[in-house]
């Protein structure tokens, strides 16, 4: 198994809206830097409370609407972690009481529910969101109130808020290593296909710069509207541009993937000559599309259900015991599960659920997670091992490549001129959410 060193890569986009599949969507518009200039306060305007015998935490995901099929599984993982912690004695001698709210796949609703959890329910933290659109909708709430959100989904980067702890991948922990692996193992000619919104378009912009620097070539690039299933024109363009075979980098989302992979196979563009690398297809998506249409193709994540660690065996067994033996786990679910444990450890180290002590204690927390050892870094993102999986007959992934160990997260894009050379460090008030790294 070949190994890849740590490299710098970020993209600007989002994770998440879906109908029958994961469907990533992003709020268009401004970046949220979380810089010292935009930060507000060190404590919540409405103090969190731990009065009584329980510690209230918020869970804010879509339990209805187009995102429910994706976010319901994340809620299940978070509830599993809470139940395990409570069964082991809770936190600071108290039981965790989850207050669950439905964002309803509607971004204003996410904002309203976030304010309700903080002001009315007085939760000590919130575990929530999936899409970048929902995260950006609630971010002003958490920043204005100085509160805390734990966010579990891989995302586009270009953000570093002191009010958010990110346990999904930054782009340099998912997409750039996948591109490098493809160049080294599958070919130099790439066709880029994506849904027509900011995440795929910006990802592909940066991928093109990466390919230019590494000797690769983009022979085609095409987009269709989110959820569109009319993929025949794209298949035709791929066949014409890659007459002798080549790499397809896929950032299509949602139902588009069902039509895409079925027609790709129907057109005879199999993984032997046309290997496809996807960044939004995991175990659940494979199950819904049908493994027979994806066998041999690839996906890039930090976690697969087939990761061989004792912690993962325990996680999968516990999840199936609670929710059904036919259920599968995936990367966002695992990231949601471990963020509850990272918060627990921070609370125990701080000796309180007060926001500022927990915020400080969270940095440096380590966990032997199902995916492997993770560490919360000063930029509020975690170090993660990068893996590439190949779909097999049973819908699981054979892990064909991984980094030697955890890769440090880089929220700020090192290809985009405006953010090249910038970093984030919340342990130093002179650095904060965005500062220029001195060249040595």
C-alpha positions, 0 to 999 in steps of 0.5 A, spaced: 500 500 500 502 506 497 503 512 502 502 519 501 505 525 505 501 531 508 500 536 503 496 543 503 489 543 499 482 546 501 476 547 497 470 552 498 464 549 498 459 545 502 456 538 504 450 536 504 442 537 501 439 530 499 433 527 497 434 519 496 442 520 497 447 525 501 446 531 497 451 537 498 449 544 498 452 550 500 450 557 502 453 562 497 456 568 499 461 571 504 466 567 508 466 566 515 473 567 518 472 567 525 478 572 525 479 576 532 476 582 528 469 578 527 469 575 534 465 577 539 465 575 546 468 570 551 462 567 554 455 566 552 450 572 553 445 567 555 449 563 560 448 555 559 446 551 565 447 545 569 442 545 574 439 539 576 441 532 575 442 533 568 447 536 563 443 539 557 446 539 550 442 540 544 442 536 537 440 540 531 439 536 525 434 535 519 429 530 521 424 532 516 425 535 509 430 533 504 436 532 508 432 527 513 435 521 510 442 523 511 442 527 518 437 522 521 443 517 521 448 522 524 443 523 530 443 516 531 450 516 532 450 522 537 444 519 541 448 512 541 454 516 544 450 519 549 447 513 551 454 510 552 456 515 556 450 516 561 451 508 562 458 509 564 456 514 569 455 520 565 459 527 565 461 530 572 457 525 575 450 528 571 447 524 566 447 528 559 440 530 557 439 531 549 434 536 547 433 534 539 431 540 534 429 539 527 432 544 522 427 541 517 432 542 511 431 549 512 436 554 513 432 560 517 429 554 521 436 552 523 438 559 525 431 559 529 432 553 533 439 554 535 437 560 538 432 557 542 436 551 544 441 557 547 436 562 550 430 557 552 433 550 553 440 553 556 444 547 553 451 547 554 453 546 547 450 544 540 451 538 536 449 539 529 448 541 522 450 538 516 450 542 510 454 548 510 448 552 508 445 550 515 452 551 518 453 558 516 446 560 518 447 558 525 454 561 525 452 568 527 447 566 532 453 562 536 458 568 535 453 573 537 452 569 543 459 566 544 456 559 544 459 553 542 457 548 536 460 541 534 460 540 527 461 533 524 461 533 516 467 534 511 466 541 508 469 546 504 474 550 509 475 557 508 472 558 515 475 558 522 471 560 528 472 560 535 465 558 536 465 551 532 469 545 533 470 541 526 470 534 526 469 532 519 475 533 514 478 539 512 479 539 504 486 537 505 484 531 509 480 528 503 480 531 496 487 533 495 490 526 497 485 523 492 487 527 486 495 525 488 493 518 488 489 518 482 495 521 478 500 516 481 496 510 480 490 511 475 492 516 469 494 524 468 487 525 464 481 528 468 474 529 466 471 533 472 464 532 473 459 536 478 453 539 481 452 546 479 453 550 485 459 553 489 462 546 492 464 542 486 465 548 482 470 551 487 473 544 488 474 543 481 478 550 480 483 548 485 483 541 482 485 544 476 491 548 479 493 542 483 493 538 476 497 543 473 502 543 478 503 536 478 503 534 470 496 532 470 491 535 464 483 536 465 480 534 458 473 536 460 469 539 465 461 539 466 456 540 471 448 539 472 443 542 477 443 539 483 438 533 483 438 533 476 438 526 473 439 528 466 446 525 465 446 523 458 450 529 455 455 528 460 456 521 459 457 523 451 462 528 453 466 523 457 466 518 452 468 523 447 474 527 451 477 520 454 477 516 448 482 511 451 480 512 458 482 516 463 480 519 470 473 521 472 473 526 478 466 526 481 463 531 485 455 530 483 451 529 489 444 526 490 439 523 485 444 525 480 449 519 482 444 514 481 443 516 474 450 517 473 453 511 475 447 507 472 448 510 465 456 510 466 456 502 466 450 502 461 455 506 456 461 501 457 465 506 461 467 501 467 472 502 472 478 498 469 479 504 464 474 510 467 476 509 474 471 514 478 473 518 484 467 520 488 467 525 494 460 524 496 459 517 496 459 512 502 456 506 504 449 508 505 449 511 498 452 505 495 447 501 498 441 506 495 444 506 488 446 499 488 453 496 489 453 492 482 453 499 479 459 502 483 464 496 484 471 497 482 470 505 483 473 509 488 471 514 494 476 518 499 474 519 506 477 518 513 473 513 515 470 506 512 466 501 516 472 496 514 477 500 518 480 495 522 481 498 529 478 495 536 474 501 537 471 501 530 469 493 531 466 496 538 462 502 534 459 498 528 457 492 533 454 497 538 450 501 532 447 495 529 445 492 536 441 499 537 439 500 530 439 493 526 444 488 524 442 490 517 445 498 518 451 500 515 456 506 518 459 511 514 464 517 515 459 523 517 456 518 523 463 516 525 465 524 526 458 525 529 459 519 534 466 521 536 465 529 537 460 527 543 466 524 546 471 529 545 466 534 548 466 529 554 473 529 555 474 537 555 468 538 560 472 533 564 478 536 564 475 543 565 471 540 571 465 544 568 461 545 563 462 553 562 463 555 555 470 558 556 474 553 560 471 547 555 473 551 549 480 551 552 480 544 554 478 542 548 484 543 544 489 538 545 484 532 546 486 526 543 481 520 542 482 513 539 476 513 535 474 508 530 478 511 524 484 511 529 487 516 533 485 524 532 487 530 536 483 537 536 488 542 534 489 549 535 485 551 529 479 547 532 479 542 527 482 535 528 488 531 525 485 525 521 488 519 517 486 520 510 483 513 506 481 511 499 476 505 498 474 501 492 467 499 492 466 491 493 461 486 491 457 487 498 457 495 498 463 495 503 470 499 501 476 495 501 481 500 503 486 501 498 491 506 500 492 511 506 496 516 509 502 513 514 498 517 520 493 523 522 494 529 517 493 535 520 488 540 518 489 546 514 482 550 514 485 556 509 486 554 502 493 554 500 492 554 492 487 560 493 492 567 493 487 570 498 488 565 503 495 562 501 500 562 507 494 563 512 493 559 518 488 559 524 490 558 532 485 560 537 491 558 543 494 565 541 489 571 541 494 575 536 493 570 531 486 567 532 482 565 526 486 568 520 493 570 521 499 570 516 504 565 517 511 568 517 516 564 512 522 561 514 
